[in-house]
Every structure is written in structure tokens, then in C-alpha cells.
Amino acid sequence: MHQSVEKTEQANAIREGVRALCKGFDEDYWLKLDRNSQYPTEFVQELTQSGYLSALIPEEYGGAGLGIYEAAAILEEISHSGGHPGACHAQMYVMGAVLRHGTEEQKQQYLPKIASGELRLQSFGITEPSTGTDTTNLKTTATRDGDRYLINGQKVWISRVEHSDLMVILARTTSRGKCKKKTDGMSAFIVDLPDVIGNGLTVQPIDAMINHHACELFFDNVSVPAENLLGQEGKGFRVVLDGMNAERILIAAECVGDGKYFIDKACAYAREREVFGRPIGQNQGVQFPLARSFAEIEAASLMVEKAANLFDAGQPCGAEANMAKMLASEASWRAGDACMQTHGGFAFAKEYHIERKFRETRLYQIAPISTNLILSYISEHVLDLPRSF
């Protein structure tokens, strides 16, 4: 799909605006947060007030009314600047599920407040300790009780719960054994976190390798109003699938930004650092890994663009979203490795900022879906090979 000149110019203008905003939050800002496991409250507020975090919300609800293509440009630029969009990216990809499956009442209730920053939608409650990415086998249940649902179960690696007002959660409303298809019987709900934390919901932070504010959640008869059901009961897998495709595309864009960050850093250092009387960037052993990484990032960027355009056009994009995420995450990791190698021992010094970004970008070969599961998806759904599990 070819990009219109107008759309490309708009995306470029967005990039320039985000780049200017990020200058107020330099690498030292992110380093301090990383060292102290703090949330970038000021950055998220600025991003919200500038309208970037509400990019996907339609104009009638107070947003910019843009698409995943433009949202991808925003997150890519944050990564490229040395920032960490993981602090707020969920608001964009969860929005895809709300916009496509929310009722008009739900949109009127939540979207204007999310657009203004009065409410944060920062969490997606899917992963569980015993199921991981085997989503259809999840154990958390939601049982109808009059005009409410009672949620019981456990979730893990759910990010930003402590910094969010709303969460979209997936739970079984019908046991898997009673469903014709394993993807049936699951339902999605919008959860008002301030109402339930400490009132049935226990939040336990996880001390992790990166500053992602991940938590383990324990649900004990958590009461959620029936009107908070997102989409149809038993059809929640389709609801979160839209969010998952958006998530893969947007995280792929972040990885493209990481890759560009690593290449810029490495090339700048390679031009200046002299060993044996000449810049190390003159050596092909330094040049070639960086040149290869640049080519790989450019190729991954094109796949992100293709997937985003398909998503915005309402066309199937599962394969493209998965391939974009896989290619971009692998390319950013290799670019990070080349950047580390170029800097040598200095790459391990926190003041150079590389090791933080190196840790952050490594996550995306595992989350939100592992590379092997993407390869399995492509094998079965694109190449028509027999299902392996």
C-alpha cells in the first residue's frame, strides 16, 4: 500500500513535534528514572497535554482522530530520542480495542477523559502465570452475578497498573470445555482500578530487568459492573486481538526507533573515537555491522508501515503485524549489539545510556509475543503448514 504525500508530510510533522518535546526529557532524565524505578509522570503529562497520547481517539471525543500509522511515528520518535515509550504505549494499543468494540456509552464515558488526561488507560490484563501466551487456556474467570461480574484469578507481567485508572482485562465467562472453539467463552472488561485495588484486587510489583512497572495481580471476587463488558460476552478474544495487532505494530515502531538510536550513537562515537592514530569508524570491522543494521532497520520500518496501513484500512493484518514486530525487534537487538561492540567497555557505563536501551529493546523478542510463536503463526496461517501445537 502506497502512502499519500499528505499522510507522509503529516507523519513527518508529528515526528518533528515529538522530537522537540523529547528534548525537554533528555537521556539523563530517563537514566535517573531507571536507577530509581520511577514512573515518568512529567513526560506522560506533557505527551498528553500536547495531544500525542490521545492520537487515536476520534475528534468528537477530544482526540486527534489519527491512525496507527501516525501513532507508530510518535512512539518511534520517542525511542529514537533515547526515551522509553513503554511507560505509556498501552494507552494507544488498548485504545484500538475500545474504539472498535466499545459501546457509544462507554466511549462517551471514558474517551474524553482519557484524551484530556483526567483518566489513564495504561494496562492490558491478559497474561497469566500458568498460561503465558497460551491465551485461550487462561484460568481467570468472570461470573455473572446480577448486574455485575465477579472476577477471580491471577495475572502476571501486567504493566503500569499502579499508574493507571483503567485496565482492559480478559477472563473466561464460559469454561473452555463447554465451548465449541477454544477462542470462545472469553470476555473483555473495562476495570476501574481505583474502585477495586484493595477491594478484591491485590497488586504486587515485580522487580525486573527493565523499568517497566510490571505487576502480578490477584483477583478475589473483584466486582465489575455488567456495563463494563467490552464487546459481546464470550467474544472477548476478538476484542483483545484487535488490541494485540495494534500492540505488535506499535512496539515494532518502537524497536525501529531503538535501532535508529543505536546506529546514531555508534556512528557518532565511531567518527570521534581514535585508536592507533585513526577513527575506529574507518575500520570496516566497525563499519559493516552498523551498515547492515541500518539496512535491517530500514527494511523493518517498511513492514511496520505496511502493517499500520492495513490496520488503519480495517483489513486483516495479523501476519504483517507479527512480521513487523519480529523483524524490528531482531533488527533493534542486533543494532544494539553493534552499538555495544563499537563503544567497547564504555558501553557498560551507565552514563553512556546504551546499556539501558540495550536492556529495554531486548524485551521485545519475548514480549508481547515470542519470536518462536510468531514463526509458528506464519508457518500455519501464511505458509499453510500443519499446526505444530
TIPAVO-692034 format. One record per residue (C-alpha): residue in three letters; x negated, y, z negated. Coordinates in steps of 0.2 Angstrom, whole numbers, plus 5000, padded with zeros to 4 digits. Each point is the difference from the previous one (the first is absolute). Layout:
BEGIN
ALAXYZ;...
END
This chain:
BEGIN
MET500050005000;HIS499350175005;GLN500050144988;SER500850175006;VAL498850155000;GLU501250094988;LYS499949854988;THR498249995001;GLU499850194997;GLN501249994985;ALA498949864992;ASN498450105003;ALA500850154991;ILE500549894986;ARG498249934999;GLU499350184999;GLY501350044986;VAL499649854990;ARG498150025002;ALA500250184994;LEU501049944985;CYS498749874996;LYS498650124999;GLY500750064983;PHE499849824994;ASP498249955004;GLU499149844997;ASP499550054982;TYR501950024996;TRP500349825005;LEU498449944992;LYS500550074983;LEU501749925002;ASP499249835004;ARG498950014985;ASN501450044988;SER501449895009;GLN501050165001;TYR501550035012;PRO499750155013;THR501550094994;GLU499550175007;PHE499649935017;VAL501749915001;GLN500950164995;GLU499150105013;LEU500349875013;THR501950004995;GLN500150195000;SER499250015017;GLY501349885007;TYR498849865005;LEU500749884988;SER501850025005;ALA499549985019;LEU501149865003;ILE501650074991;PRO501250075013;GLU500250195000;GLU501849994994;TYR499349934984;GLY498650134998;GLY498649915009;ALA499050025016;GLY501049875010;LEU498449935007;GLY499549825005;ILE498849874994;TYR498850065014;GLU499950174991;ALA499949924983;ALA498649895005;ALA499050165006;ILE500350074982;LEU499349854991;GLU498649985012;GLU499450174998;ILE500049994981;SER498949845001;HIS498950095013;SER499850144988;GLY499349884986;GLY501750004990;HIS501049854995;PRO501850005007;GLY500449844991;ALA500550124986;CYS501650055010;HIS500149905016;ALA501549894993;GLN501250145001;MET499850005019;TYR500149825003;VAL501449964987;MET500950155008;GLY500249895016;ALA501149884990;VAL501150134992;LEU500250095017;ARG500549855010;HIS501149914986;GLY500550134987;THR501850065000;GLU500550185003;GLU500350024981;GLN498349934996;LYS499150115012;GLN501050154993;GLN499549954983;TYR498249975002;LEU499250075016;PRO500250194996;LYS499249984983;ILE498649895007;ALA499750135014;SER499950144987;GLY498949904988;GLU501349994986;LEU499949815002;ARG498649895005;LEU500349845010;GLN498349914998;SER500349824996;PHE500549845010;GLY500349864989;ILE499849845009;THR498449904996;GLU500149874986;PRO498749904990;SER500549835006;THR500550045018;GLY498850145007;THR500450035018;ASP501249855000;THR501450134999;THR501549885003;ASN499549894985;LEU500150154987;LYS500749954983;THR500750174994;THR501950005000;ALA501450125000;THR501649944993;ARG501650105003;ASP500950054984;GLY501550105003;ASP499550175008;ARG498149964996;TYR498649885004;LEU498949934987;ILE498249975006;ASN498949874992;GLY498249955005;GLN498350065002;LYS499050105013;VAL498250035002;TRP498850135009;ILE501450125001;SER499250175002;ARG500450174993;VAL501549954989;GLU499350114986;HIS500050155013;SER501749975008;ASP501850034997;LEU500749885012;MET499549825006;VAL500749895013;ILE500049824994;LEU500449835008;ALA500949864990;ARG501049845003;THR501950024999;THR500249825006;SER498849864997;ARG499049945014;GLY500849834999;LYS501750075004;CYS499450105016;LYS500049935017;LYS498550115004;LYS498650034988;THR500050185004;ASP501950014994;GLY500550034983;MET498950144995;SER500650184997;ALA499150174998;PHE500450124987;ILE499550184996;VAL499550014982;ASP499950164990;LEU498549974990;PRO500250124985;ASP501749924996;VAL499249824999;ILE498250024994;GLY500149954982;ASN501849945002;GLY499749835007;LEU498550045011;THR498349984993;VAL498550085010;GLN498349934997;PRO498650105010;ILE498649895008;ASP498250054999;ALA499449985018;MET498650025012;ILE500750165007;ASN501150144993;HIS501649955007;HIS501150004984;ALA500649835002;CYS501149924987;GLU500849834995;LEU501950024996;PHE501149894989;PHE501950015003;ASP501149954985;ASN501850035005;VAL499650165008;SER501750085004;VAL500250085018;PRO501650085006;ALA500849905014;GLU500050165011;ASN498149995000;LEU500149855011;LEU499050055016;GLY500849925015;GLN501049854999;GLU499949874986;GLY499049855006;LYS499350095014;GLY498650094991;PHE498649915009;ARG500550115016;VAL500050154989;VAL498249984993;LEU499449945017;ASP500350175008;GLY499050074985;MET498649875003;ASN499850045018;ALA499850184996;GLU498849964986;ARG498949905011;ILE500050145013;LEU499650144987;ILE498749904991;ALA499249965017;ALA499950195003;GLU499250024983;CYS498749885005;VAL499650095016;GLY499850154989;ASP498849914989;GLY499049945015;LYS499850175007;TYR499550064983;PHE498649874999;ILE499450035017;ASP499950194997;LYS499149974984;ALA498749885007;CYS499750105016;ALA499750164990;TYR498849914988;ALA499149915015;ARG499650165008;GLU499350084985;ARG499149854991;GLU498249985005;VAL499049854998;PHE498349975008;GLY500050175007;ARG501650005009;PRO501950004998;ILE500749824996;GLY501450045012;GLN498749995014;ASN499849814997;GLN501249895010;GLY500249894985;VAL500950144991;GLN500850075016;PHE500849845006;PRO501149954985;LEU500750174999;ALA500350015019;ARG500949834999;SER501050064985;PHE500550155009;ALA500749905015;GLU500949884988;ILE500850154991;GLU500650085016;ALA500749845006;ALA500949974984;SER500750185001;LEU500849965017;MET500949854992;VAL500650104986;GLU500750135012;LYS500949865010;ALA500849924984;ALA500550174994;ASN500950055016;LEU500949835001;PHE500650034982;ASP500650175003;ALA500949945016;GLY500949874989;GLN499249865010;PRO499349844993;CYS498350034994;GLY499549864988;ALA498649935010;GLU499350185004;ALA500150054982;ASN499149854994;MET498750015013;ALA499750194997;LYS499849964981;MET498849855003;LEU498950095013;ALA499950174991;SER499649924983;GLU498649895007;ALA499350155010;SER500050114985;TRP499149874989;ARG498749975013;ALA499850195002;GLY499850014981;ASP498749875000;ALA499050095014;CYS500250164990;MET499349914984;GLN498649925010;THR499550175008;HIS499950094983;GLY499149854992;GLY499850014981;PHE500850185000;ALA501749925005;PHE500149924983;ALA499950174991;LYS501750064996;GLU499650185004;TYR499949955019;HIS501849954999;ILE499849855012;GLU500149864987;ARG501850074995;LYS500650005017;PHE499249835004;ARG501049934985;GLU501650085006;THR499949945018;ARG499649824995;LEU501749984992;TYR500950015017;GLN499449835007;ILE500949934985;ALA501550114997;PRO501450035005;ILE499749845009;SER498449895003;THR499149995016;ASN500449815001;LEU501850034998;ILE500050125014;LEU499149885011;SER501349874996;TYR501450125005;ILE499250035016;SER499749825004;GLU501849954996;HIS501050155006;VAL498950075015;LEU499049845006;ASP501549884997;LEU498949884991;PRO500749884987;ARG500350074983;SER498649964988;PHE501050014984;
END
